[in-house]
C-alpha cells in the first residue's frame, strides 16, 4: 500500500488545523460509518506510536486502514493526532515488519534464522527455559520492556517465579521524578500525562522540557493555548528549543547547574515572602528547615554558578511569585541527567509546593478519584519469588519498577546469582541503555534470549527466538485507566485482522504460560472477552466504549482544591514534606543541596540529546511516512565555535567522546541557538540493523557516545549527560 508525502502532509495539516471532527460534541463510530455508507468503517482505538495513549479513530475502507485521526472525546487527543499518530499506517504497512516466528540458526548476530510455526517456536522456547530453570532456578529468567507487551510478560515471569523485571522508563527516563514526587507529596505528578494545568497558567517554568518537540499531544495543545492566552513562559535550557522560542524569558543555563537555580529561586520566594503562606501553613511540613537551608543560595552566587544574568534570575522568581498559585514549574519527564538528579527533582516539587500550585487552577490538577476495583479475572496469586529480585540494587527509593542497568550488571557478573535467560519486549536495549558495549556484553553471556517486537531492531536480531507482535492497529489491549482532570476508561481494538503470521503480545505470553505448565495464569478465552468482564467490574458499558473509544466516570471532574474537595497527601505526615525525614533516615540530605557537576575538558563539548516532533526514540525511524519527514539527525553547534573550527552549516563531521567512541558522519547545524560549551543531537538515529532498510546507517547514534553514566544514589537513575565529545572535521 503506497502513501505519498503530499497526502501525509495534507492529513497532518487537517489534524493540526482542527478538522471538523475535532469540534464535534458527540462521536459515534457506528453512526459515522452508516452516514458515509459503502465498505467503510470507523474504529476508535488507542495510539501506540508513543506512550501518551491518545484516542485515535481508524478509517478502514475495503479492508485497509486509510486514515487515522484524533478522537474528540478522548482527553489525551482532543480530536487531534500528531504526525507520529497519523503515521501509524506507515508502521502497519511497513514491508520490513517481522512477519513470522524465527529461530536462530547461525552465530548470534550474523542474522541467520529459520522461519517456524508458532507451536515450534513455543516448544523450543519452553524447552530452553525449563532447562535453565532446572539448573539455575526461576530467578535466572529476566525481562526488559517498554510499552504494553511488558504487561503480559510480567504476568509470565511472575507465574514462573521470577521478579527480575525491568523497564527502561524508570532508570533511563521518569522514575526519578515519580519517586521523588511520591516521597514529597505522596503522588506521582503524572500517569500517562503530567497533571499540569497549562491552558489556565499565568506563568510556566520549563527545565529542559521540550514541549513542541516531544509532541505529547494534549499537553502540546494546551501549551499552545497558554501561549495564546498570554501566559509567560520561562524556559531554562542550554538550547533555544521550540518551547524557548515561545518564551517570555529564555535562560540559557550552564548544563549541570539547574539545582543551583532552583534553590536560589526557593530562597528568593521565601525571603521576599512571595510564597503562598496559607497554603504552606495548611498543607506542608518542614518550612523553617528549608528556609534555613536555602539562605546560602543568593542571586549573586547563582549568577556566577549558572552563567545567567542576576537580574534575569530574580525577575523569573518574582514573576512566579507574583502570579502564584496560578503558575507551574513543570515536573518534566526525562530527568536522568547528571547522577544527582533526585535532589533536583525534589527542589522542583518543593518550589511548586511553596507557590501553592498543587490542586490550583493554572498549577497542577488533583488526581481524579476514579473507581477502578482490582480485577484479576480469577487468576491465582503469584508465589513469592524463590530469591529476592536484584533489579533495584542498593537504592532505597527505586520505586516499584526495575532498574535495567542492574539487571544488565547481574547478567555480566553472575552476582548475586546468574541470570541466564532474557525476554526483550518492545524495546531496543542497545538504543535505550547507556554504555551499549555493556549491553552487547550482557547479551553475549546469555544462554537464551527471546525478543517480542514489531520491527527487526539490532537488539531483536541478536535473539535466539523472535516472536513477531502485531501492531496496535491489529489487536486488543487494555482496558486503560485515563486520569486527566477527570477519570475515564479507553481501550485498544483492532482496525483490521493481524497481517502475516503476527500475533498480539497477550496471546504470545498466554500461550507460553500454557507451554511452561502454568495454564492457570493464561487468558481464559480471548483478551476482548476479558475486557468485557473488566468493563462490567468497573461499571462501564462496553458497547458504548467500543463505539466511542473513551468513556468518562461521572462525578470525577474535581481538579482543584475547594472546601469540599481537599487534597490527600499520601505521606507519613499526610502533608507535603518539604523536609524529608525519610531521606534523612537513609543518610541523604533531607533538604536538597547543590552539587557541582564535572565540566567539559578543553576542546570538548557536553553531549546533550533530545526528541524530534516526528519520531519516538528509535522506534519510528523506519516508518516510511516519518522517515520522509526526517531521515537523519544533525549535531547542533554554536556559530562562534563553528567559526573557530572552520566548519560550515551542513558540513559532515564525526564525533569522538572521552573514551574514543566515534560516530558519524553527521551534518553540523551551525546555530546561535545553543551555548558554546555543549552540542545537541536528536536521539534514535544511526540504526545498525540492515533489516531496517530505511533507517539503517541514517544519521548518527548518540547512544554510542554515552559510554559513561553516573547513577543517582537515591533512585538508581542513570545520569547520561556526563559525556563529552570533540568534533572531527574530516568526515
C-alpha positions in Angstrom: 0.0 0.0 0.0 1.6 3.3 -1.1 1.2 6.6 0.6 2.7 9.8 -0.7 4.5 12.5 1.3 1.9 15.0 -0.1 -1.0 13.0 1.2 0.6 12.6 4.6 1.3 16.3 4.9 -2.2 17.1 3.8 -3.7 14.8 6.6 -1.3 16.3 9.1 -2.4 19.8 8.2 -6.0 18.8 8.5 -5.4 17.5 12.0 -3.3 20.4 13.2 -5.8 22.8 11.9 -8.6 21.0 13.7 -10.6 19.1 11.2 -14.4 19.2 11.5 -14.5 16.1 13.8 -12.4 18.0 16.5 -15.3 20.3 17.0 -17.9 17.5 17.1 -19.6 17.4 20.5 -20.6 13.7 20.1 -18.8 10.9 18.3 -20.2 7.5 17.3 -18.1 5.2 15.1 -21.2 3.3 14.1 -23.3 6.3 13.2 -20.5 7.9 11.2 -19.9 4.7 9.2 -23.7 4.4 8.5 -23.8 8.1 7.4 -20.9 7.6 4.9 -22.1 4.3 3.5 -20.2 1.8 1.4 -17.5 -0.5 2.6 -16.2 1.9 5.3 -16.0 1.6 9.0 -14.5 3.8 11.8 -12.7 2.1 14.7 -11.9 4.0 17.8 -8.7 2.8 19.4 -5.7 4.0 21.4 -2.5 5.0 19.6 0.9 3.4 20.5 3.2 5.4 18.3 4.4 6.8 21.6 3.2 6.2 25.2 0.7 9.1 25.6 -2.1 6.7 24.6 -4.0 9.2 22.6 -7.5 8.3 21.5 -7.4 7.6 17.7 -10.0 6.8 15.1 -9.0 4.5 12.2 -10.9 4.8 9.0 -11.0 1.4 7.2 -12.0 1.1 3.6 -12.1 -2.1 1.6 -10.3 -3.8 4.5 -7.4 -1.3 4.6 -6.6 1.4 7.1 -6.6 4.6 5.0 -6.6 7.3 7.6 -6.0 8.0 11.3 -7.4 11.0 13.2 -7.8 12.1 16.8 -10.8 11.1 18.9 -12.6 14.3 20.0 -14.0 12.6 23.1 -10.6 11.5 24.5 -8.8 14.0 26.8 -5.4 13.0 25.7 -6.0 13.7 22.0 -8.9 16.2 22.0 -9.7 15.5 18.3 -6.1 15.7 17.0 -3.2 13.5 16.4 0.5 14.5 15.9 2.4 13.4 12.8 3.5 10.2 14.6 0.0 9.3 15.4 -1.2 9.7 11.8 1.8 7.7 10.7 0.6 4.6 12.4 -0.4 3.5 9.0 3.2 3.6 7.9 4.1 1.2 10.7 1.2 -1.1 9.9 2.2 -1.4 6.2 6.0 -1.3 6.7 7.4 -4.0 4.5 10.3 -4.5 7.0 8.0 -5.7 9.7 8.7 -9.0 11.4 6.3 -11.5 9.8 6.8 -15.0 11.2 8.3 -16.6 14.3 12.0 -17.3 13.8 14.7 -19.4 15.5 18.4 -18.5 15.2 20.4 -21.0 13.1 23.8 -19.2 12.9 26.0 -17.4 15.3 24.5 -14.7 17.4 24.4 -11.5 15.4 25.0 -13.0 11.9 21.3 -12.6 11.0 20.8 -16.3 10.1 17.3 -17.5 11.1 14.7 -20.0 10.0 11.0 -19.4 9.9 9.0 -21.7 12.1 5.4 -22.3 13.2 4.2 -20.7 16.5 4.0 -24.2 18.1 7.6 -24.9 17.2 8.7 -21.6 18.5 6.8 -22.1 21.8 8.0 -25.6 22.2 11.6 -24.7 21.6 11.3 -21.7 24.0 9.7 -23.8 26.7 12.4 -26.5 26.4 15.2 -23.9 26.8 13.6 -22.1 29.7 12.7 -25.3 31.6 16.4 -26.4 31.3 17.6 -23.1 32.6 15.1 -23.1 35.5 16.1 -26.7 36.4 19.7 -25.7 36.6 19.6 -22.1 37.9 16.1 -21.6 39.3 13.3 -19.3 38.0 15.1 -16.2 39.2 17.6 -16.8 36.4 15.0 -15.5 33.9 14.6 -11.7 33.5 12.7 -9.3 31.3 13.4 -5.8 29.9 10.5 -4.0 28.3 9.0 -0.7 27.3 5.3 -0.4 26.4 2.3 -2.6 26.5 4.0 -6.0 25.8 5.7 -5.8 29.1 2.3 -6.1 31.0 1.7 -9.5 29.6 5.2 -10.8 30.0 5.3 -9.5 33.6 2.5 -12.0 34.2 4.5 -14.8 32.6 7.7 -14.1 34.6 5.8 -13.8 37.9 3.9 -17.0 37.1 7.3 -18.7 36.6 8.5 -17.3 39.9 10.9 -14.5 38.8 10.8 -10.9 40.0 13.6 -9.8 37.7 11.5 -7.4 35.6 12.9 -4.0 34.4 11.5 -1.1 32.4 13.8 1.5 30.8 11.1 4.1 31.6 12.3 4.1 35.2 16.1 4.3 35.4 16.6 6.0 32.0 13.6 8.3 32.0 10.9 9.3 34.5 11.5 7.1 37.5 13.5 9.7 39.4 10.6 12.2 39.0 7.9 9.8 40.1 9.9 8.5 43.1 10.7 12.0 44.4 7.2 13.4 43.9 5.7 10.5 45.7 8.2 11.0 48.5 7.4 14.7 48.8 3.6 14.8 48.0 2.6 11.2 48.2 1.6 11.3 44.5 3.3 10.9 41.1 2.9 14.1 39.0 1.6 12.0 36.1 0.1 8.8 34.9 0.3 8.9 31.1 0.4 12.7 31.1 1.6 15.2 33.6 -1.1 17.0 35.7 -0.1 20.5 34.6 -3.0 22.9 34.0 -1.1 24.7 31.2 -4.1 26.3 29.5 -5.0 28.2 32.7 -1.5 29.1 33.8 -0.2 32.6 34.1 3.5 31.6 34.3 5.1 28.2 33.3 8.7 27.4 34.0 10.3 24.6 31.9 13.5 22.9 32.9 14.8 21.2 29.8 11.2 20.2 28.9 10.9 20.4 25.1 7.2 20.9 24.6 6.6 21.1 20.8 9.5 18.7 20.2 8.4 15.7 22.3 4.9 16.3 20.9 2.9 14.9 23.9 -0.4 15.6 22.1 -2.9 17.2 24.6 -0.1 18.9 26.6 1.3 20.5 23.4 -2.2 21.7 22.5 -2.6 23.2 26.0 0.8 24.8 25.7 -0.3 26.5 22.5 -3.4 27.7 24.3 -1.3 29.0 27.2 0.9 31.0 24.8 -2.2 32.3 23.0 -3.7 33.4 26.3 -0.6 35.4 27.2 1.0 33.0 29.6 4.6 33.9 30.4 6.9 31.0 29.6 10.3 30.8 31.4 12.5 28.3 29.6 15.6 27.1 31.3 17.6 25.3 28.7 21.1 25.5 27.2 19.4 25.3 23.8 16.9 27.7 22.3 14.3 25.0 21.8 10.9 25.3 20.2 9.4 26.0 23.6 12.1 28.6 24.2 11.0 30.4 21.0 7.6 31.0 22.7 9.2 32.2 26.0 8.9 35.5 27.8 12.4 34.7 29.2 15.0 32.2 27.9 17.6 31.3 30.5 20.5 29.5 28.6 21.8 27.9 31.8 25.2 26.2 32.1 24.5 22.5 31.9 24.6 20.8 35.3 23.7 23.9 37.4 19.8 23.6 37.3 19.7 22.8 41.0 21.6 25.9 41.9 18.9 28.0 40.1 16.1 26.1 41.7 17.5 26.6 45.2 18.1 30.2 44.6 14.5 30.7 43.4 13.3 29.0 46.5 15.4 31.4 48.6 14.0 34.4 46.7 10.4 33.2 47.0 10.8 32.7 50.8 13.0 35.7 51.7 10.8 38.1 49.7 7.6 36.5 51.1 6.3 35.6 47.7 5.2 32.1 48.8 1.6 31.1 49.5 1.6 31.5 53.3 -1.8 30.0 53.9 -1.1 27.0 51.7 2.3 26.3 53.2 0.8 26.6 56.7 -2.1 24.2 56.0 -0.6 21.6 53.7 3.2 21.4 54.3 5.7 20.4 57.0 9.4 21.5 57.3 9.2 25.0 56.0 11.6 26.5 58.6 14.2 23.9 57.9 14.0 24.6 54.1 14.2 28.4 54.8 17.4 27.9 56.8 19.0 25.5 54.3 18.5 27.7 51.2 19.6 31.0 52.7 23.1 30.4 51.3 22.0 30.4 47.7 22.0 34.1 46.7 21.2 35.5 43.3 24.8 36.9 43.0 26.3 33.4 43.7 23.8 31.8 41.4 24.7 34.1 38.5 28.3 33.1 38.7 27.5 29.4 39.0 24.8 29.2 36.3 26.3 31.7 33.9 23.0 33.6 33.9 22.3 37.3 34.4 21.5 38.0 38.0 18.6 40.3 37.0 17.0 37.5 35.0 17.3 35.1 37.8 15.5 37.4 40.1 12.9 38.5 37.6 11.9 34.9 36.9 11.4 34.1 40.6 9.5 37.3 41.1 7.2 36.6 38.2 6.4 33.1 39.6 5.7 34.6 43.0 3.6 37.5 41.6 1.1 35.2 39.8 1.2 32.2 42.3 -0.7 30.0 42.7 -1.8 30.1 39.0 1.7 29.1 37.9 3.6 25.8 37.5 7.2 24.6 37.4 6.7 21.7 35.0 7.9 18.4 36.6 9.4 17.2 33.3 9.7 13.7 32.1 13.2 12.5 31.1 15.2 13.6 34.1 18.2 11.2 34.2 20.9 13.8 33.6 23.8 14.0 35.9 23.6 11.3 38.6 22.5 13.7 41.3 19.0 14.2 39.8 16.8 13.1 42.7 17.6 16.3 44.7 17.0 18.5 41.6 13.6 16.9 41.2 12.9 17.4 44.9 13.7 21.0 44.6 11.2 21.3 41.7 8.5 19.7 43.9 9.3 21.9 46.9 9.2 25.1 44.7 5.7 24.1 43.4 4.6 23.5 47.0 5.8 26.9 48.1 3.9 28.5 45.2 0.8 26.6 46.2 0.4 25.0 42.7 -0.9 21.5 43.6 -4.6 21.5 43.2 -4.8 25.1 42.0 -6.1 26.5 38.7 -3.2 27.1 36.4 -0.9 24.9 38.5 -1.4 21.1 38.8 -4.7 19.4 39.0 -5.6 16.9 41.7 -5.6 13.2 40.9 -9.1 12.3 40.0 -10.8 9.8 42.3 -11.9 7.2 39.8 -13.4 3.9 40.8 -11.3 1.1 39.4 -11.8 -2.0 41.5 -8.9 -4.5 41.4 -9.5 -7.0 38.6 -7.6 -10.3 38.3 -10.2 -12.2 36.2 -9.9 -15.2 38.6 -6.2 -15.7 38.1 -4.4 -17.1 41.2 -1.9 -15.1 43.3 1.7 -15.3 42.3 4.0 -17.3 44.5 6.8 -15.4 46.2 10.0 -15.4 44.1 12.4 -18.1 45.2 15.1 -15.4 45.8 14.8 -11.6 46.2 14.9 -9.9 42.8 18.1 -8.0 42.1 16.6 -5.3 39.9 16.6 -2.4 42.4 20.2 -2.8 43.7 21.0 -0.8 46.8 18.7 2.2 46.0 16.1 2.8 48.8 13.8 4.9 46.6 13.9 2.9 43.3 10.1 2.5 43.4 8.1 -0.4 42.0 9.8 -0.7 38.6 13.1 -2.5 38.0 16.5 -1.0 37.1 17.7 -2.1 33.7 21.3 -1.4 34.3 21.3 -3.5 37.5 19.8 -6.5 35.6 22.4 -6.0 32.9 25.2 -5.9 35.5 23.9 -9.1 37.1 23.9 -10.9 33.7 27.5 -9.9 33.2 28.8 -10.7 36.7 26.6 -13.5 37.7 26.2 -11.9 41.1 24.4 -12.4 43.4 23.2 -15.2 41.2 23.1 -16.0 37.5 20.6 -14.6 35.1 20.8 -16.8 32.0 17.6 -16.1 30.0 16.1 -12.8 29.0 12.8 -11.7 27.4 13.2 -8.4 25.5 9.7 -7.0 24.8 9.1 -3.9 22.8 12.4 -2.2 23.5 15.7 -1.9 21.7 18.1 -2.3 24.7 21.2 -1.2 22.7 19.5 2.1 21.9 17.8 2.6 25.3 20.5 1.9 27.9 23.8 3.8 28.4 27.1 2.1 27.7 25.8 0.0 24.8 29.0 -2.1 24.8 28.0 -3.4 28.2 24.6 -4.3 26.8 26.2 -6.3 24.0 28.4 -8.0 26.5 25.4 -8.9 28.6 23.6 -10.4 25.6 26.7 -12.4 24.7 26.7 -14.0 28.2 23.0 -15.2 28.0 22.2 -18.8 27.4 18.9 -17.8 25.8 17.1 -14.6 24.6 13.6 -14.1 23.3 12.6 -10.9 21.5 8.9 -9.9 21.1 8.6 -6.9 18.8 7.2 -5.5 15.6 10.4 -4.4 13.9 13.8 -6.1 13.4 16.0 -3.8 15.5 19.6 -4.5 16.3 18.6 -6.0 19.7 15.9 -8.1 18.2 18.3 -9.5 15.6 20.6 -10.8 18.4 17.8 -13.0 19.9 17.7 -16.8 19.8 13.9 -16.7 19.2 12.0 -13.9 17.6 8.2 -13.7 18.2 6.5 -11.2 15.9 3.9 -9.0 17.6 1.2 -7.4 15.5 0.9 -3.6 15.6 -1.5 -1.7 17.8 -4.0 -1.4 14.8 -4.3 -5.2 14.8 -5.0 -6.1 18.4 -6.9 -5.6 21.6 -5.2 -4.0 24.7 -6.5 -2.5 27.8 -8.7 -1.5 29.5 -6.7 1.7 30.1 -7.4 3.9 33.1 -7.3 7.5 31.9 -6.6 10.0 34.7 -6.6 13.6 33.4 -8.8 16.2 35.0 -11.4 13.5 35.3 -11.2 9.7 35.4 -12.2 7.6 32.4 -11.6 4.4 30.5 -10.3 3.8 27.0 -9.5 0.7 25.0 -7.4 -0.5 22.1 -9.2 -2.6 19.5 -8.2 -3.8 16.1 -9.0 -1.9 12.9 -8.0 -4.9 10.8 -7.0 -8.5 11.5 -3.3 -9.2 12.1 -1.2 -9.3 9.0 1.2 -12.0 8.1 1.7 -14.6 10.9 1.9 -12.0 13.7 0.1 -12.2 17.0 -0.8 -9.9 19.9 1.5 -9.9 22.9 -1.2 -11.0 25.2 -1.7 -14.2 23.2 2.0 -14.9 22.9 2.5 -14.6 26.7 -0.6 -16.6 27.4 0.4 -19.5 25.1 3.8 -19.6 26.7 2.1 -19.8 30.1 0.4 -23.0 28.9 3.6 -24.4 27.4 5.5 -23.7 30.6 2.9 -25.6 32.6 1.2 -22.6 34.1 -2.2 -22.7 32.4 -3.9 -21.1 35.4 -2.1 -17.8 34.5 -3.1 -17.9 30.9 -6.0 -15.8 29.4 -9.2 -17.8 29.8 -10.6 -17.2 26.3 -9.7 -14.0 24.4 -8.5 -10.6 25.5 -11.7 -9.0 24.3 -13.7 -11.3 26.4 -11.5 -10.4 29.4 -12.0 -6.7 28.6 -15.8 -7.1 28.6 -15.6 -8.7 32.1 -13.3 -5.9 33.3 -15.7 -3.3 32.0 -18.6 -4.9 33.8 -16.5 -4.9 37.1 -15.7 -1.2 36.6 -19.3 -0.3 35.8 -18.5 0.6 32.2 -20.9 0.0 29.3 -18.6 -2.0 27.0 -20.7 -1.5 23.9 -20.6 2.3 24.4 -16.8 2.1 24.9 -16.3 0.2 21.7 -18.4 2.8 19.8 -16.8 5.9 21.3 -13.3 4.8 22.3 -13.5 6.7 25.6 -16.0 6.8 28.5 -15.6 9.1 31.4 -16.6 8.3 35.0 -19.3 10.7 36.2 -18.5 12.9 39.1 -14.7 12.7 38.9 -14.1 16.1 37.4 -12.7 17.8 40.5 -9.3 19.2 39.6 -9.0 22.0 42.1 -9.0 22.4 45.9 -12.3 23.6 47.3 -13.8 23.4 50.8 -15.5 20.2 49.8 -12.6 18.8 47.7 -9.5 18.8 49.9 -6.2 17.2 48.7 -5.0 14.0 50.2 -1.2 13.6 50.6 -0.1 10.0 50.9 3.0 10.7 53.0 3.8 9.8 56.6 2.8 13.2 57.8 -0.2 13.4 55.4 1.2 16.7 54.2 3.7 17.9 51.6 7.1 17.0 53.1 9.4 19.9 52.3 11.9 18.4 54.8 12.2 14.7 54.2 12.7 12.6 57.3 12.7 9.5 55.1 15.7 10.7 53.1 17.5 11.7 56.3 16.9 8.2 57.8 18.8 6.7 54.8 21.7 9.1 55.1 20.7 11.5 52.4 20.1 15.3 52.6 16.6 15.9 53.8 16.6 19.3 52.0 18.3 19.5 48.6 21.8 20.8 48.3 23.7 21.9 45.3 26.4 19.6 44.0 28.6 20.9 41.1 29.0 18.6 38.1 32.0 17.9 36.0 32.6 20.4 33.2 33.9 19.6 29.7 37.6 19.4 29.2 39.3 21.9 26.9 38.4 21.4 23.3 35.3 19.2 24.1 31.6 19.8 24.5 29.0 18.3 26.7 26.7 16.0 24.7 23.0 16.8 25.1 20.3 14.9 23.4 16.5 15.2 22.9 13.4 14.4 20.9 12.1 15.0 17.4 8.4 16.0 16.9 8.1 13.4 14.2 9.8 10.4 15.8 9.6 8.4 19.1 13.1 7.5 20.3 14.5 4.9 17.8 11.1 3.2 17.4 9.8 5.1 14.4 12.9 5.9 12.3 12.0 3.2 9.7 8.4 4.4 9.3 8.0 5.4 5.7 5.9 8.5 6.4 8.0 9.8 9.2 11.3 8.8 7.6 10.3 11.1 4.7 9.8 14.0 7.2 13.2 13.4 8.9 15.7 10.9 7.6 18.7 11.8 9.7 19.7 13.9 12.7 22.2 16.7 12.9 24.6 17.9 15.6 23.9 21.4 16.8 27.0 23.6 17.3 27.3 27.2 18.3 28.1 29.6 15.5 31.2 31.0 17.1 32.6 27.5 17.9 31.9 26.5 14.3 33.8 29.6 13.0 36.7 28.8 15.3 36.8 25.2 14.0 36.4 26.3 10.4 33.1 24.5 10.0 30.2 25.5 7.8 26.5 24.7 8.1 25.6 21.1 6.8 29.2 20.1 6.7 29.8 16.4 7.5 31.8 15.7 10.7 32.5 12.9 13.1 32.1 13.0 16.9 34.5 11.3 19.3 33.9 11.1 23.0 36.2 11.0 26.0 36.5 7.2 25.7 37.4 7.3 21.9 33.9 6.1 20.9 33.2 7.6 17.4 30.1 8.2 15.4 29.4 9.8 12.1 29.4 11.1 9.5 26.7 13.6 10.7 25.9 17.0 9.4 26.6 20.1 11.5 23.7 22.5 12.3 25.5 25.8 12.8 23.3 28.0 15.0 23.2 30.7 17.6 20.5 28.7 19.4 22.9 26.7 21.7 25.5 27.6 24.2 29.2 27.3 23.3 30.0 24.6 25.8 27.7 21.9 24.5 26.3 20.2 21.4 22.9 18.6 20.8 21.6 15.7 18.8 18.1 14.2 18.4 18.2 10.7 19.8 17.3 7.5 18.0 19.1 7.6 14.6 22.1 5.7 13.3 20.5 2.2 13.3 22.9 -0.7 12.8 20.3 -3.3 11.7 20.4 -3.9 7.9 16.9 -5.3 8.2 15.6 -1.8 8.8 16.1 -0.8 5.2 15.2 2.9 5.5 16.7 3.6 8.9 19.9 1.6 8.5 23.0 3.9 8.6 21.0 7.1 8.6 22.3 9.8 10.9 24.5 9.3 14.0 23.8 7.2 17.0 24.1 9.4 20.1 23.8 6.3 22.3 27.2 5.0 21.1 28.7 8.2 22.6 27.0 7.6 26.0 29.7 5.3 27.2 29.7 6.7 30.8 26.8 7.3 33.2 26.5 8.3 36.8 24.0 6.6 39.0 21.7 8.6 41.3 22.3 7.1 44.7 18.8 7.7 45.9 16.8 6.2 43.0 19.2 4.3 40.8 18.5 6.6 37.8 21.3 6.7 35.2 22.6 10.2 34.6 23.6 10.2 30.9 24.5 13.8 30.2 28.0 13.3 31.6 29.7 12.5 28.3 31.9 14.9 26.3 32.7 15.0 22.6 35.1 16.6 20.3 34.3 17.3 16.6 36.5 15.7 13.9 36.3 17.9 10.9 37.5 15.4 8.3 34.4 13.1 7.9 
